[in-house]
Amino acid sequence: RDSVDRFREEMKLRGIKAGVFYGGNSDPASFARDMCIATYGIASKGIDFVPPFTLLVLAGPRSDVRQAMGRVLQPQAPCMPMILDVVDDVEPMVKQAERRRSQYNAARFFVRNDV
């Protein structure tokens, strides 16, 4: 949660209005923001955000991200969705990233490693 709040403050300094979602603080007004920042626990729940998200940044050590992927795979999305998966170059994180890659492949995502 602290990371979510710090990220929101960084976006605010850059003039980007960001709403936050985490347990106990899911502000409905956040839907009308430029960006929504959430913990994995909230992003993985079966919530249909309106308007649908088109970009998901995964920056945490998770192996199973199928539910979170669903946040950007809504059929009414206005453009092609994208997932940016941040991977630390540390052995446990690399292994988890490999598991996520298999989920992306199963969902028939186009995967690039050069970003």
C-alpha positions, 0 to 999 in steps of 0.5 A, a space after each residue: 500500500 505504501 508503494 501505491 501511495 508513493 507512486 500516486 504522489 510521484 504522478 501528482 508531481 508530474 500533473 497526472 491525476 491518479 486514483 488508488 485502489 487497495 483494501 479499505 480505500 477504493 475510491 469510486 471517484 478514482 475511475 474518472 482519473 488519468 490513471 488508476 494505481 492498485 495493489 495486486 490484491 485489488 487488481 486480481 479481483 473480478 472488478 470490471 473497471 469503467 472505462 476499461 484499462 488498456 495498460 497494466 504494469 506488473 511490478 511485483 513478485 507474482 507467479 499467477 497473474 491470470 486474474 490481473 490480466 483480465 483487467 485489460 482484456 475487456 472486450 469494450 477496450 478502446 484500443 489494443 491492451 498492453 501489459 508491461 511486466 517489470 522483472 528484476 534480474 534476481 533468480 527467484 524473480 526470473 523464475 516467477 517471470 518465466 511462469 508468467 510468460 507461460 500464462 501470456 503465451 497461453 492467452 496468445 499474447 504477443 510478447 516482446 523482451 526488448 522493452 
